[in-house]
Amino acid sequence: MEALAPRALLLAAAPRSNARISIASRRPCHRRIVCCSHKRVNSATVSLEWLTSLVSGRGRGETAIPTAQVRLEDLTKLLQGSLFLLLFKWMGECGPVYRLTGGPINFIVLSDPAAAKYVLKNYGKYAKGLVSEVAEFLFGSGFATAEGQIWMTRRRAVVPSLHRNFLSTMVDGVFCKCSERLIDKLDKVAQTGEAVNMEAQFSQLTLDVIGLSVFNYDFDALTTDSPVIQAVYTALKETESRATDFVQYWKVPLLCQIDPRQRKAAKAVSLIRNTVEDLVEKCKKIVDTEGECLEGEEYVNKSDPSVLRFLLASREEVSSQQLRDDLLSMLVAGHETTGSVLTWTVYLLSKNPLVLAKVQEELDTVLNGRKPTVADTRELKYLTRCINESMRLYPHPPVLIRRAQEQDTLPGGYKLERGQNVMISVYNIHHSPALWERAEDFVPERFDPDGPIPNESNTDFRYIPFSGGARKCVGDQFAMLEALVTLAMLLQRFELELVPGQDIGMTTGATIHTTKGLFMTVKRR
Ligand code: HEM
């Protein structure tokens, strides 16, 4: 949820027509960002060391933390919205702990599992901070970004709704149902031989899944192309932008009414909120007419096992607005994340035919053409490792953000001031050659299929696709089952081949997206 397009860095680095920037070899001008006395020069030869050296004197006692050098050639990646790739490059230059700064931006970037573990396990000392502030316009007081007491109470209320009994009901009632819908759609495509954008299909499928599971509402996005998908994407992009805007102009209501970006974001948020509100109202009416519902394990056996129904049935007192914001949190957090996991897993499998063949052999042995049950998913060990490995290579989101609530010292002796923003680069940790053999290769076997499912605890925070500590993902089991069932159904039925000649670039919209889609041809097996 927190991947960043560093607008302030971008603006600071962009060679504007009247930009006054200094040449690397000259003494840096120690005034604020737009320094004044240096001549304009050919942008191609300009280094931006001045930008980073501006703050080299900042924060006494932090000298042990090197500062990343932002250069002009970094602009392309910044413009493509793939800051996380630059964070990786800077890790190579600066090591696993460094400072990233420019204009109002000042982050300590962590690519070290011990430091990440420390920060994630010390929620309280390290709050969500910046993320909560910039995402408030979307999530309101929803528990995905709320802090302190609200977060604690609401997380406690929601977690039982994702009980394993709930998940087993979901496998057939929702995951298989939505996958069948996708299969029907792909069957038609297979007959025409046309290429299909699988990224878009997975985004639609996961919206249908989260709609049914959280609200018992069928968006039917696979058939009708719901506007909610674009709205969620727009709102998350706006969250990213706000995290790195030079001037927080969006705090001024009048400017929000004028600025096209803000108007677009406001429209998107209002669409999402209205949708959630309608669904809550509908469900309330049903619950009222049925009288008191059952809770917990008994409850999930009822015909509507949605999270909303569970929360309405619970004895926990909650305002309508808080309920709506919590559900919105789940809708947004649970949609694109799983969609992106499906996209990149299918991409990786299509690039690794031997791995794909092994997956299909496992599917044929375990399922023999059947739909998977919960028990079957436990036997799909190799496919599970493919998903685990896909989330290592493509973590969603690629960075996590926290803010130090007090002065502190990280493992390794790195001192942080109170209020310091921290970026944990999950992408860097997952790609670090110091931590992984053949770090850039897709090797599902690196996680023993007969061993435990990799997580933050059994890898000592080398593997953290669902984060760790108190704010760890609440939907991790849900997401893994959803991905397993979808891929099992899809890959036993179809051969998916990448359309040749595509440039599958990466960008972020909280999760890692492709830049132009993932076009594939589909053939029945
Ligand atoms: C493979 C898919 C998914 C991935 C990779 C993923 C990843 C994450 C990560 C990394 C966090 C923690 C962020 C942080 O530490 O700052 C998180 C939080 C969260 N996720 Fe997921 N998630 C996935 C699926 C889901 C699903 C399906 C749901 C809902 C059913 C969900 C609901 C949430 C919520 C509500 C939070 C906030 C928890 C809190 O702050 O207490 N996620 N997710």
Residues whose N, C-alpha, C, O or C-beta is under 5 A from the ligand:
A	BS01	HEM	F143 A144 R155 S329 M330 A333 G334 T337 T338 V341 H396 P397 L400 P465 F466 S467 A470 R471 K472 C473 V474 G475 F478 A479
